[in-house]
Amino acid sequence: MNLRPAIGANEARKGALRSTRRRGLGGVDRGLATCFALLMAIGLATLYAASYYNAQDNGGALSEVTSQLFGMAVGAVAMAVLLRVDYRALAKPWLCGGLLAASFVMLALVAIPGIGRMLNGSRRWLKLGPVSFQPSELGKYAMILYLAKALSGRHRDVTRFFRGLVPLFVLPGLMFMLILLQPNLSTAGSVLIVTAVMVMIAGARWLHLGLIGAAGAGLGTFYALSEGYRKARLMSFTHPFDFMTNEGYQLSQSLLAFGSGGLFGMGVGMGRQKFAFLPYPESDFIFAVVGEDLGFVGCVAVLAVFAAFLFFGLRVAMRCEDRFGSLLAGGITCMIGVQCVLNVAVVIGAMPTTGLPLPFFSAGGTSISILMAAVAVLMNVSREWNRAL
């Protein structure tokens, strides 16, 4: 019996595995990687332009950028690890279940006065030594991982409403309520939106999703109108200049920034609204800085890069033959897309003001590191189908 061919094939497989481990970024979709690099570079430059003035009161003009670079360094380590691990290992029940359980515990701790850190009327952060951590950032990606695992199960039938579809919304609904307590309606809503998109990709019926969507819209309307300050915020976005002394001030300054930018902008770092006029230009309203510095043309260019990133991410999800990988890639891409759309809609006055960061741009060391880790998983999936071509 000749064992040489079998031995040769086995050695070839081992060599291919060693080569894959050495490659790191080898085989990753080039379009996805290019868009990721562009968004990271443009985002960091915009963050400096948006933050250097206010940051001088907090240790120096580069303090926000330094914090962001530290987060990017942590994210780079996470990417290096995740790109060398088969993404299918993330489907292990102890891993996806453990991440989800840890997220729920931390979200519950945030809601406890004295443990959760209060800032600007919202309790969204946990203080871990010198680092402030926002558990909702981890929670939304842990939920995507859990849903990808649950929806890829052989016996999961999402075409059945009560036995297949409704149970899948229990944990996302619970996370929605915990994040809503902070309060953070935009992040809470993004969890439910991405859940709906993932079950739709998995084959859920439109009628069933419509019923759940109607119930969610009713709940959101009740929540928005149940408190006076929420109702005032809801009314202010339609006529922000009528509420410039209170709820409409931030949006008014944002619109003034876009007006000042005009077609081609005032130049990088030359905008004036960040000089203590526009509140928090380095975080939720950083896109207004893009509008003032780079103008309409710059805004379109940035959104075009985002659109290209989403295109390549969804292409990865559609081409991946592994159901878990496809759902995971689709969920990560949709979460980034939903955050981008909601943030830009708020900044230009198309929807009520909410606190949702712009991916790759807004300040936040832990946020950028978790985002980079999520993109690494997306790249890992893209490498799998590229290898099969």
N, C-alpha and C positions, 0 to 999 in steps of 0.2 A: 504493500500500500504506500503510495507516494504522498507524503505529508508536506512536501515543499511548497505547493501552491497555497495551502491553507496557512502555513507559517508565514509565507510572504504577504498574504492578504492581511493577516493579523498585525504584522509589523507595519504595513502601510497605514492601517487604521490608527495604530499608536502614534506613528509619525505625524499623521494629520491632526490628531488631538494635541500633540505637543506644539505643532505649528500654530494651531488655533489659539492655544494659551499664550504663545509668544506674541501673536499679532496684536492683541489689544484692540485697536481700532480697525484692524484688517477686516474687510468684508462689510463694514458698516455702510449703509446707504449714503452716498456722497452728497446728494442733495440735502438730506436731513442734517448731516454733519456740518455742511456749509452754512445752512440757515441758522443752526444752533450757534456756531461761532460768530456769525454776524450779529445776532441778537444779543449775545453776551457782550461783545465789544461795543456796540452802539449803546446798550443799556448802561454800561459802566461809564462811558463818556457823558451820557445824559445825566446820570446820577451826580457826577461831579459838578456839572453845570447847574444842576438844580439845588445842590446842597451846600456848596462852598461858603455861601454868605451866612446862612443860619448856623452852619457847623462851627463857625469861629467862636460861638458862645459855648461850645461843648468840647473844647480841647484842641481846636485847630480846623483849618479849612478842609483838611483831608480826613477828618474823623469818620464821616459816613462812608467814604470810599474805602478807608482802611478796614472798617468793620465788614463791608461787603467783600473785600478781597479775602479776608479771613474765612468768611462763609464759603467763598468760591474755592479756597484751598481745601476745606473740609469736603466740599462737593466733588472736587477733583479726585480725592482719595476714594470717596464712595464710588465714583464712576470707574476708577481703575479696578476696584474689586468686582463690581457688578458686571463689567464687561468681560471678566474672566470666569464668570460662573454661568452655567447653563440656566437660562431664565426659567426653565421648567422646574428647577429646584425651588422657586418661589411658591409653587403650588402645594408644597408640603403643608398639611393641615396645621401642624404646630407653629409654622412660621407665619402664614397669613392669619391664622386665628390668634396667635400671640400678639402680632402687631395691632390687630383690631381691638383686642382686649386692652392692651396698653393705651391705645388712643382713647377708648371710652373712660378708662380710669383717670387719665390726665384731663380730659374734658370735664369730668365730674369734679375734679380737684379745683379747676379754674372757677367753677361756679360757687365755691365755698369762700365767703368773705374772710379775708386775712391770709388766704393761701393764694388765690388768684390775684394777680397784680392789676390794679385799677389804673386806667390811663384814658383821659379825655372822655370820661363817662362810660367806658366799656371795660369789662373785666375779661380779657382775652389771653393773658400771658401768665406763664409760670416762671418764677425766678429760680434758676438753677445755678447757684453761685453767682459769678459775674455775668452770666448769660441769661437773657430773657427769651423764653421759648413759647411759641404759639402752637399749642397742640392741634388746632384745627388744620394746620398745614400738613402735619403727618397724617391726621385722621382721614382726610379726603382721599389720599393715595392708598392708605390701608384699606379703605372701603372699596376702591377700585380693584385691588388685589383680591379681596374677599369675593367680590361679585364675579370676577373672571374665573375664579376657582369654582364657585357655586354654579354658574351658568354653563360651565364646560363639563359638568357631571353628566354621565350617561343617562340617568333617569330623571333629569330635570326637564319638565315639559312646561314651557312658559306660555303655551297657548291656552292653558287652563287657568281661569281667573283666580278662584279662591284657593286652589291647591297648588298651583304653580307660580302665579305672578304675585299675588298679594303677600305671601310670606317673604318674598325677596325684598319688599319695601319696609319690612319691620325694622331691621337694623339701620338702614339709611334714615328711616323716619325718626328713630331714637337719636341718631347723631344729629339730625336736623334740629330736634328740640333742644339738645344740649348746647349746640352752637348758637341757637336762637336766644338762649338765656344770657348770652354775653353782653349785649345783643349784637348779632352779626348776621343779618338776614341774607346778605348777598352770598357769603360763603356757605351758609346753610342751604340756600336755594340751589347753589351750584352742585352740591352733593346730590340733591334729588334730580336735577336736570341730567347729570351724567348717568345716574342710575337708570333713568328712563331711556336714555340713548343706548346704554349697554343692553338692556332687556329688549329694546327694539332690534338691535343688531342680532340678538340671539333668537329672534323670531316671534316676539310677542305680537298679539293682534292690535291693530290700530284702535279698535273700539275700546278694548280694555285700557289701553294707554290713555285714551281720551277721557274715560271715566276717572282715572286716577289724576290726570291733569286738571280736570274740572274741580275735583275735591281739593287739590293743592292750591289752585287759584283762589278758591273760596276761603281757604285757611289763610292765605297770604293777605287777602283783602281785609279779613277780619283783624289780623294782626296789625296791619298798617293803620287801620282806623280806630284801634282800641285805645290808643294813648294820644293825648293832645300833641306831644312833640313829634310823634310819627306822622300824624295827620298834617301838621304844619310843614314838616319836611316834604311830604308828598305834594302839598300845594305849592311849595316854594319853587320846585324845579320847573313848573310851567311858566311862572313869571318871577324869575329870580331877582330882577332889579327892583321889584316891589317889596322885597324882603331883605334888602341889603344890610340892614342893621342886625339881623339875626340869622335865620335859617338859610337865606339866599345869598349870604355874603361870599362863601367859598366858590359857589358856582358862578356868581357874577364876576369874580376876579378871574376865574378860569376862562370865561367867555371873552373877557377883556384881553387876556393873553393871546387867544387865537386871533382876535381882531388886530392886535398889535403886530402879530407875525405876518399877516397878509399872505401873499403868494409864495415868497421865497424866504421869509423869516428875517430876523434882525441879526443873525449870526450866532454861532455856537457860544453860549455863555453870555451873550449880550442882552438877553431879555431882562425886563425890569420887574416883572410880577413876583419873582422869587425874593425880591428885596423886602421881605416882611409884609407884602401885600397878599399874596396867595398862601393860605395856610397849608402846611405840610406838602410843599412842592416836591419833596424827595420821595414821597410814598404814594398815597392814593391818587394824587393829581399830577403825577410826573408827566403824563402825556400832554398836559397844558404847556409844560416847559418845552416839549418837542414842538408844539404848535407855534410858540412865540419865537423860539430860536431858529427853527428850520422852515417854518411856514407851512402852507398847504401842501406844497410839493414834498417837503420832508415828511409830513404826516402820512401822505399816500405811500411814500417809499417804505417807511417803517411798517405800515400795515401790509404792504405787499410782501415784505419778508416774513411777517407773521403768517400770511395766507399761504406762502410757499411752504413754510414749516408744517402747517396743518395739512396741506396737500400731501407732502411726503410722508407724514405720520399716518394719515388715513390710507395711503397707498400701501404702507407696511402692513396695516391691519387687514386690508383686503387681500393681499397676496400671501399672507401667512396661512399655511395649510393646517397648522395646529390650532384648534379651537381656543385653547387657553391663551396662547400667544396672540391670536387675533383679537380677542376680547380685551386682553390686557393693553395691547398697543392702542386699540380704539378708545378705551377708557382714558388713558393718559393723554392722548391727543385731544380728546374732547374736553377734558378738564382745563387744559391750557387754553384751548379755543374759547371756552365759555368765560373764563376769567378775563381774557383779552376783550371780548365783545362787551361784557358787562362793565368793565373799567372804562373803556372808551365811550360807551353810551352814557355813563354817568358824567364824565368830564365834559362832553359836548352838550349836556343838558337833555339827552333823549330819554332819561329815566331818573327816578329819585336818587339823591345822593346817598351812597352807601360806602362802607369802608372795605374795598376790595383792591388789592395791589395789582399792578400790571406785571405779568410774568417777565422775568429777565431784566426789568427796569427798576421797579420799586425797591427802596432800601429794605434790608432785612437779611441778616447773615444766615439765620437758620432756615428762612424761607428759600433763599437761593440754593443752599446746600441740598435741601430736600428736593427741590425742583430739578437740580442737576442729576441727582440719583434717579429720579423718575425718567428723565431723558435717557440716561444710560440704559435703563431697562428697555426703553423703546428702541434704542440703537442695537441692543442685544438681539431683539426680535428681528430687526431688519437684517442683521448679519446672518441669521438663520435662513431666511428665504433667499438672500443673495448667494449663499453657499449652495443652494439647491438649483440655481439657474445654470 
